[in-house]
């Protein structure tokens, strides 16, 4: 039985302005949690000079993180959720659309507890 779903998302040729807007990224992380049916506990972000933002949404079901390189139109995103009610792939689709990525790549992994722990 799966313990959760983990999505690794890369956004390419995304909006540089959006990738560099810390306040907007906070709002986007909040909405990504909502659309994936996750429970948001907290959000932390940090802007870099001259550009780029790192953001982390702590979820009751795990997390969403983003690291941006606006100068390259690139973002690395990690969405991990546990439980049956959440859908991290919906969050990934939302993020790709919202950041206006011209292309993206996603890898989805099912996460499992080792047999030693579940036995």
Secondary structure, DSSP 4 states (H G I P E B T S, - for coil): -EEEEEEEEEEES--HHHHT-HHHHHHHHHHHHHHTT--EEEEEEEE-SSS-EEEEEEETTEEEEEEEEGGGTEEEEEEEE-SSS--HHHHHHHHHHHTT-SEEEEEEEEEE--HHHH-
